[in-house]
């Protein structure tokens, strides 16, 4: 298997900003990036994972209860009602 290393040169604006090349933006589909800065001063840029994709990867083996939101709302309502009575 062969890997090609591609270097792309971009400018740094007077405000310290740079542009991520469009090919990477399309491939990554990320709104944020991580900058990994080495002690020797070199930096590596990689896409920051989307929070929703991380939540999706945390699934478990048991199937979800379709009424989970409804039950949670009722439980919150019961707690609120009990707090109101105790005041």
N, CA, C and O atoms as CSV, one atom per row, in Angstrom:
chain,resi,resn,atom,element,x,y,z
A,1,UNK,N,N,0.852,-1.176,0.000
A,1,UNK,CA,C,0.000,0.000,0.000
A,1,UNK,C,C,0.897,1.238,0.000
A,1,UNK,O,O,1.884,1.305,0.732
A,2,UNK,N,N,0.543,2.196,-0.817
A,2,UNK,CA,C,1.316,3.421,-0.922
A,2,UNK,C,C,0.525,4.590,-0.358
A,2,UNK,O,O,-0.692,4.666,-0.525
A,3,UNK,N,N,1.215,5.490,0.303
A,3,UNK,CA,C,0.608,6.705,0.818
A,3,UNK,C,C,1.318,7.887,0.193
A,3,UNK,O,O,2.543,7.901,0.079
A,4,UNK,N,N,0.557,8.858,-0.201
A,4,UNK,CA,C,1.126,10.070,-0.751
A,4,UNK,C,C,0.989,11.183,0.266
A,4,UNK,O,O,-0.087,11.388,0.828
A,5,UNK,N,N,2.051,11.889,0.503
A,5,UNK,CA,C,2.013,13.032,1.402
A,5,UNK,C,C,1.817,14.268,0.542
A,5,UNK,O,O,2.598,14.544,-0.369
A,6,UNK,N,N,0.779,14.991,0.844
A,6,UNK,CA,C,0.465,16.194,0.084
A,6,UNK,C,C,0.607,17.388,1.008
A,6,UNK,O,O,0.007,17.424,2.082
A,7,UNK,N,N,1.385,18.344,0.601
A,7,UNK,CA,C,1.519,19.583,1.368
A,7,UNK,C,C,0.820,20.683,0.591
A,7,UNK,O,O,0.999,20.827,-0.618
A,8,UNK,N,N,0.034,21.443,1.302
A,8,UNK,CA,C,-0.671,22.563,0.699
A,8,UNK,C,C,-0.221,23.816,1.426
A,8,UNK,O,O,-0.188,23.859,2.656
A,9,UNK,N,N,0.119,24.817,0.665
A,9,UNK,CA,C,0.583,26.079,1.260
A,9,UNK,C,C,-0.568,27.078,1.266
A,9,UNK,O,O,-1.198,27.328,0.238
A,10,UNK,N,N,-0.828,27.643,2.436
A,10,UNK,CA,C,-1.855,28.683,2.550
A,10,UNK,C,C,-1.238,29.895,3.228
A,10,UNK,O,O,-0.195,29.800,3.873
A,11,UNK,N,N,-1.887,31.015,3.073
A,11,UNK,CA,C,-1.398,32.262,3.679
A,11,UNK,C,C,-2.014,32.447,5.066
A,11,UNK,O,O,-3.096,31.937,5.355
A,12,UNK,N,N,-1.309,33.178,5.904
A,12,UNK,CA,C,-1.828,33.565,7.205
A,12,UNK,C,C,-2.143,35.052,7.114
A,12,UNK,O,O,-1.271,35.863,6.803
A,13,UNK,N,N,-3.395,35.401,7.388
A,13,UNK,CA,C,-3.824,36.801,7.259
A,13,UNK,C,C,-3.223,37.668,8.363
A,13,UNK,O,O,-2.608,37.158,9.299
A,14,UNK,N,N,-3.405,38.966,8.247
A,14,UNK,CA,C,-2.912,39.896,9.276
A,14,UNK,C,C,-3.611,39.668,10.618
A,14,UNK,O,O,-3.109,40.079,11.665
A,15,UNK,N,N,-4.778,39.008,10.578
A,15,UNK,CA,C,-5.505,38.685,11.811
A,15,UNK,C,C,-5.137,37.296,12.339
A,15,UNK,O,O,-5.734,36.831,13.310
A,16,UNK,N,N,-4.160,36.626,11.712
A,16,UNK,CA,C,-3.728,35.311,12.160
A,16,UNK,C,C,-4.603,34.176,11.679
A,16,UNK,O,O,-4.545,33.079,12.234
A,17,UNK,N,N,-5.412,34.410,10.659
A,17,UNK,CA,C,-6.315,33.383,10.155
A,17,UNK,C,C,-5.734,32.738,8.907
A,17,UNK,O,O,-4.966,33.356,8.170
A,18,UNK,N,N,-6.115,31.486,8.684
A,18,UNK,CA,C,-5.731,30.784,7.463
A,18,UNK,C,C,-6.944,30.033,6.937
A,18,UNK,O,O,-7.923,29.843,7.659
A,19,UNK,N,N,-6.882,29.613,5.698
A,19,UNK,CA,C,-7.990,28.913,5.072
A,19,UNK,C,C,-7.664,27.432,4.963
A,19,UNK,O,O,-6.561,27.066,4.556
A,20,UNK,N,N,-8.606,26.589,5.320
A,20,UNK,CA,C,-8.454,25.150,5.129
A,20,UNK,C,C,-8.856,24.869,3.684
A,20,UNK,O,O,-9.946,25.261,3.266
A,21,UNK,N,N,-8.004,24.203,2.919
A,21,UNK,CA,C,-8.320,23.940,1.510
A,21,UNK,C,C,-9.673,23.252,1.341
A,21,UNK,O,O,-10.066,22.424,2.162
A,22,UNK,N,N,-10.372,23.602,0.273
A,22,UNK,CA,C,-11.733,23.113,0.055
A,22,UNK,C,C,-11.801,21.592,-0.023
A,22,UNK,O,O,-12.789,21.004,0.416
A,23,UNK,N,N,-10.782,20.944,-0.569
A,23,UNK,CA,C,-10.801,19.478,-0.649
A,23,UNK,C,C,-10.861,18.863,0.752
A,23,UNK,O,O,-11.565,17.878,0.972
A,24,UNK,N,N,-10.124,19.446,1.690
A,24,UNK,CA,C,-10.171,18.937,3.066
A,24,UNK,C,C,-11.499,19.269,3.733
A,24,UNK,O,O,-12.063,18.435,4.440
A,25,UNK,N,N,-12.001,20.480,3.515
A,25,UNK,CA,C,-13.295,20.855,4.117
A,25,UNK,C,C,-14.390,19.912,3.651
A,25,UNK,O,O,-15.228,19.492,4.449
A,26,UNK,N,N,-14.393,19.574,2.363
A,26,UNK,CA,C,-15.415,18.661,1.828
A,26,UNK,C,C,-15.253,17.258,2.389
A,26,UNK,O,O,-16.239,16.590,2.698
A,27,UNK,N,N,-14.009,16.813,2.520
A,27,UNK,CA,C,-13.754,15.469,3.039
A,27,UNK,C,C,-14.084,15.374,4.521
A,27,UNK,O,O,-14.711,14.408,4.955
A,28,UNK,N,N,-13.670,16.364,5.299
A,28,UNK,CA,C,-13.856,16.334,6.744
A,28,UNK,C,C,-15.291,16.617,7.164
A,28,UNK,O,O,-15.786,15.993,8.103
A,29,UNK,N,N,-15.970,17.537,6.496
A,29,UNK,CA,C,-17.336,17.957,6.867
A,29,UNK,C,C,-17.390,18.350,8.346
A,29,UNK,O,O,-18.347,18.024,9.048
A,30,UNK,N,N,-16.363,19.046,8.806
A,30,UNK,CA,C,-16.265,19.428,10.217
A,30,UNK,C,C,-16.388,20.941,10.353
A,30,UNK,O,O,-15.968,21.685,9.466
A,31,UNK,N,N,-16.955,21.389,11.447
A,31,UNK,CA,C,-17.083,22.822,11.721
A,31,UNK,C,C,-15.907,23.344,12.529
A,31,UNK,O,O,-15.690,24.554,12.605
A,32,UNK,N,N,-15.143,22.431,13.136
A,32,UNK,CA,C,-13.997,22.828,13.951
A,32,UNK,C,C,-12.835,21.876,13.689
A,32,UNK,O,O,-13.019,20.758,13.208
A,33,UNK,N,N,-11.623,22.353,14.020
A,33,UNK,CA,C,-10.429,21.519,13.856
A,33,UNK,C,C,-9.612,21.522,15.144
A,33,UNK,O,O,-9.732,22.427,15.969
A,34,UNK,N,N,-8.783,20.496,15.300
A,34,UNK,CA,C,-7.815,20.424,16.381
A,34,UNK,C,C,-6.448,20.786,15.825
A,34,UNK,O,O,-6.096,20.387,14.715
A,35,UNK,N,N,-5.681,21.540,16.596
A,35,UNK,CA,C,-4.294,21.851,16.259
A,35,UNK,C,C,-3.429,21.087,17.243
A,35,UNK,O,O,-3.482,21.342,18.446
A,36,UNK,N,N,-2.633,20.154,16.745
A,36,UNK,CA,C,-1.710,19.376,17.569
A,36,UNK,C,C,-0.325,19.964,17.350
A,36,UNK,O,O,0.265,19.796,16.283
A,37,UNK,N,N,0.193,20.650,18.355
A,37,UNK,CA,C,1.467,21.358,18.226
A,37,UNK,C,C,2.549,20.563,18.942
A,37,UNK,O,O,2.446,20.287,20.137
A,38,UNK,N,N,3.584,20.201,18.199
A,38,UNK,CA,C,4.702,19.419,18.742
A,38,UNK,C,C,5.721,20.337,19.406
A,38,UNK,O,O,5.758,21.533,19.118
A,39,UNK,N,N,6.546,19.787,20.290
A,39,UNK,CA,C,7.578,20.598,20.952
A,39,UNK,C,C,8.549,21.269,19.975
A,39,UNK,O,O,9.105,22.325,20.277
A,40,UNK,N,N,8.749,20.654,18.804
A,40,UNK,CA,C,9.676,21.248,17.839
A,40,UNK,C,C,9.040,22.384,17.026
A,40,UNK,O,O,9.690,22.977,16.165
A,41,UNK,N,N,7.761,22.682,17.308
A,41,UNK,CA,C,7.099,23.799,16.637
A,41,UNK,C,C,6.255,23.408,15.435
A,41,UNK,O,O,5.548,24.254,14.887
A,42,UNK,N,N,6.309,22.157,15.010
A,42,UNK,CA,C,5.460,21.738,13.900
A,42,UNK,C,C,4.042,21.539,14.414
A,42,UNK,O,O,3.823,21.311,15.603
A,43,UNK,N,N,3.090,21.629,13.503
A,43,UNK,CA,C,1.684,21.492,13.888
A,43,UNK,C,C,0.992,20.538,12.930
A,43,UNK,O,O,1.331,20.441,11.751
A,44,UNK,N,N,0.009,19.839,13.482
A,44,UNK,CA,C,-0.810,18.945,12.673
A,44,UNK,C,C,-2.268,19.349,12.889
A,44,UNK,O,O,-2.702,19.533,14.026
A,45,UNK,N,N,-3.010,19.483,11.817
A,45,UNK,CA,C,-4.417,19.884,11.886
A,45,UNK,C,C,-5.272,18.669,11.553
A,45,UNK,O,O,-5.004,17.960,10.582
A,46,UNK,N,N,-6.298,18.431,12.358
A,46,UNK,CA,C,-7.220,17.323,12.087
A,46,UNK,C,C,-8.636,17.763,12.420
A,46,UNK,O,O,-8.825,18.654,13.248
A,47,UNK,N,N,-9.635,17.152,11.788
A,47,UNK,CA,C,-11.018,17.565,12.050
A,47,UNK,C,C,-11.458,17.179,13.456
A,47,UNK,O,O,-11.136,16.096,13.945
A,48,UNK,N,N,-12.191,18.072,14.095
A,48,UNK,CA,C,-12.783,17.773,15.399
A,48,UNK,C,C,-14.077,17.013,15.140
A,48,UNK,O,O,-14.872,17.427,14.296
A,49,UNK,N,N,-14.303,15.914,15.843
A,49,UNK,CA,C,-15.524,15.144,15.603
A,49,UNK,C,C,-16.766,15.926,16.012
A,49,UNK,O,O,-16.744,16.709,16.962
A,50,UNK,N,N,-17.818,15.703,15.295
A,50,UNK,CA,C,-19.106,16.322,15.590
A,50,UNK,C,C,-19.681,15.677,16.852
A,50,UNK,O,O,-19.631,14.456,17.004
A,51,UNK,N,N,-20.221,16.488,17.750
A,51,UNK,CA,C,-20.752,15.977,19.015
A,51,UNK,C,C,-21.833,14.926,18.796
A,51,UNK,O,O,-21.872,13.920,19.505
A,52,UNK,N,N,-22.703,15.148,17.829
A,52,UNK,CA,C,-23.790,14.201,17.596
A,52,UNK,C,C,-23.257,12.849,17.114
A,52,UNK,O,O,-23.811,11.808,17.467
A,53,UNK,N,N,-22.194,12.854,16.316
A,53,UNK,CA,C,-21.634,11.580,15.867
A,53,UNK,C,C,-20.993,10.846,17.044
A,53,UNK,O,O,-21.007,9.616,17.093
A,54,UNK,N,N,-20.429,11.605,17.998
A,54,UNK,CA,C,-19.873,10.967,19.188
A,54,UNK,C,C,-20.973,10.345,20.033
A,54,UNK,O,O,-20.798,9.247,20.561
A,55,UNK,N,N,-22.095,11.024,20.167
A,55,UNK,CA,C,-23.205,10.474,20.946
A,55,UNK,C,C,-23.746,9.214,20.295
A,55,UNK,O,O,-24.133,8.271,20.985
A,56,UNK,N,N,-23.774,9.195,18.975
A,56,UNK,CA,C,-24.248,8.015,18.262
A,56,UNK,C,C,-23.327,6.833,18.455
A,56,UNK,O,O,-23.778,5.688,18.422
A,57,UNK,N,N,-22.043,7.087,18.656
A,57,UNK,CA,C,-21.100,5.989,18.835
A,57,UNK,C,C,-21.154,5.413,20.236
A,57,UNK,O,O,-20.531,4.386,20.502
A,58,UNK,N,N,-21.881,6.049,21.133
A,58,UNK,CA,C,-21.976,5.579,22.517
A,58,UNK,C,C,-23.220,4.732,22.735
A,58,UNK,O,O,-23.730,4.654,23.853
A,59,UNK,N,N,-23.704,4.109,21.695
A,59,UNK,CA,C,-24.912,3.306,21.841
A,59,UNK,C,C,-24.601,2.040,22.648
A,59,UNK,O,O,-23.445,1.632,22.764
A,60,UNK,N,N,-25.622,1.448,23.185
A,60,UNK,CA,C,-25.466,0.259,23.995
A,60,UNK,C,C,-26.262,-0.880,23.383
A,60,UNK,O,O,-26.979,-0.688,22.401
A,61,UNK,N,N,-26.136,-2.048,23.955
A,61,UNK,CA,C,-26.760,-3.239,23.374
A,61,UNK,C,C,-28.266,-3.292,23.573
A,61,UNK,O,O,-28.984,-3.851,22.744
A,62,UNK,N,N,-28.745,-2.718,24.661
A,62,UNK,CA,C,-30.189,-2.838,24.913
A,62,UNK,C,C,-30.950,-1.852,24.028
A,62,UNK,O,O,-30.499,-0.722,23.838
A,63,UNK,N,N,-32.092,-2.261,23.489
A,63,UNK,CA,C,-32.863,-1.358,22.634
A,63,UNK,C,C,-33.442,-0.196,23.434
A,63,UNK,O,O,-33.753,-0.338,24.617
A,64,UNK,N,N,-33.582,0.931,22.790
A,64,UNK,CA,C,-34.132,2.113,23.462
A,64,UNK,C,C,-35.645,2.003,23.621
A,64,UNK,O,O,-36.338,1.425,22.783
A,65,UNK,N,N,-36.133,2.570,24.713
A,65,UNK,CA,C,-37.563,2.604,24.976
A,65,UNK,C,C,-38.167,3.741,24.167
A,65,UNK,O,O,-37.757,4.887,24.354
A,66,UNK,N,N,-39.121,3.483,23.276
A,66,UNK,CA,C,-39.690,4.559,22.462
A,66,UNK,C,C,-40.421,5.619,23.296
A,66,UNK,O,O,-40.594,6.746,22.832
A,67,UNK,N,N,-40.848,5.279,24.510
A,67,UNK,CA,C,-41.550,6.232,25.372
A,67,UNK,C,C,-40.619,6.893,26.386
A,67,UNK,O,O,-41.086,7.473,27.366
A,68,UNK,N,N,-39.316,6.813,26.159
A,68,UNK,CA,C,-38.337,7.323,27.117
A,68,UNK,C,C,-38.524,8.816,27.407
A,68,UNK,O,O,-38.493,9.227,28.567
A,69,UNK,N,N,-38.719,9.629,26.364
A,69,UNK,CA,C,-38.901,11.077,26.566
A,69,UNK,C,C,-40.187,11.361,27.346
A,69,UNK,O,O,-40.209,12.216,28.231
A,70,UNK,N,N,-41.236,10.651,27.015
A,70,UNK,CA,C,-42.529,10.847,27.680
A,70,UNK,C,C,-42.402,10.526,29.174
A,70,UNK,O,O,-42.898,11.272,30.018
A,71,UNK,N,N,-41.742,9.423,29.490
A,71,UNK,CA,C,-41.548,9.030,30.889
A,71,UNK,C,C,-40.684,10.054,31.632
A,71,UNK,O,O,-40.948,10.366,32.793
A,72,UNK,N,N,-39.663,10.570,30.966
A,72,UNK,CA,C,-38.795,11.565,31.593
A,72,UNK,C,C,-39.573,12.838,31.897
A,72,UNK,O,O,-39.427,13.406,32.980
A,73,UNK,N,N,-40.404,13.297,30.950
A,73,UNK,CA,C,-41.221,14.498,31.188
A,73,UNK,C,C,-42.153,14.307,32.372
A,73,UNK,O,O,-42.303,15.210,33.195
A,74,UNK,N,N,-42.789,13.126,32.466
A,74,UNK,CA,C,-43.698,12.853,33.581
A,74,UNK,C,C,-42.935,12.847,34.912
A,74,UNK,O,O,-43.420,13.372,35.914
A,75,UNK,N,N,-41.748,12.255,34.913
A,75,UNK,CA,C,-40.954,12.206,36.145
A,75,UNK,C,C,-40.542,13.607,36.579
A,75,UNK,O,O,-40.576,13.926,37.768
A,76,UNK,N,N,-40.157,14.435,35.630
A,76,UNK,CA,C,-39.779,15.821,35.948
A,76,UNK,C,C,-40.989,16.585,36.476
A,76,UNK,O,O,-40.870,17.372,37.415
A,77,UNK,N,N,-42.155,16.351,35.869
A,77,UNK,CA,C,-43.384,17.001,36.330
A,77,UNK,C,C,-43.747,16.586,37.746
A,77,UNK,O,O,-44.147,17.421,38.558
A,78,UNK,N,N,-43.608,15.295,38.047
A,78,UNK,CA,C,-43.902,14.808,39.400
A,78,UNK,C,C,-42.969,15.436,40.423
A,78,UNK,O,O,-43.406,15.849,41.497
A,79,UNK,N,N,-41.664,15.510,40.086
A,79,UNK,CA,C,-40.700,16.129,41.000
A,79,UNK,C,C,-41.012,17.611,41.227
A,79,UNK,O,O,-40.914,18.103,42.351
A,80,UNK,N,N,-41.383,18.310,40.172
A,80,UNK,CA,C,-41.722,19.718,40.295
A,80,UNK,C,C,-42.954,19.896,41.172
A,80,UNK,O,O,-43.013,20.815,41.989
A,81,UNK,N,N,-43.943,19.009,41.000
A,81,UNK,CA,C,-45.161,19.099,41.804
A,81,UNK,C,C,-44.859,18.830,43.273
A,81,UNK,O,O,-45.404,19.498,44.152
A,82,UNK,N,N,-43.995,17.858,43.543
A,82,UNK,CA,C,-43.631,17.554,44.935
A,82,UNK,C,C,-42.871,18.707,45.564
A,82,UNK,O,O,-43.090,19.012,46.736
A,83,UNK,N,N,-41.993,19.350,44.829
A,83,UNK,CA,C,-41.265,20.493,45.352
A,83,UNK,C,C,-42.210,21.650,45.644
A,83,UNK,O,O,-42.025,22.375,46.621
A,84,UNK,N,N,-43.207,21.823,44.809
A,84,UNK,CA,C,-44.192,22.893,45.024
A,84,UNK,C,C,-45.013,22.667,46.271
A,84,UNK,O,O,-45.366,23.627,46.955
A,85,UNK,N,N,-45.326,21.427,46.585
A,85,UNK,CA,C,-46.119,21.091,47.781
A,85,UNK,C,C,-45.300,21.257,49.069
A,85,UNK,O,O,-45.850,21.585,50.120
A,86,UNK,N,N,-44.001,21.030,48.982
A,86,UNK,CA,C,-43.189,21.055,50.196
A,86,UNK,C,C,-42.840,22.484,50.613
A,86,UNK,O,O,-42.332,22.683,51.717
A,87,UNK,N,N,-43.090,23.461,49.786
A,87,UNK,CA,C,-42.751,24.862,50.124
A,87,UNK,C,C,-43.818,25.507,50.965
A,87,UNK,O,O,-43.692,26.674,51.334
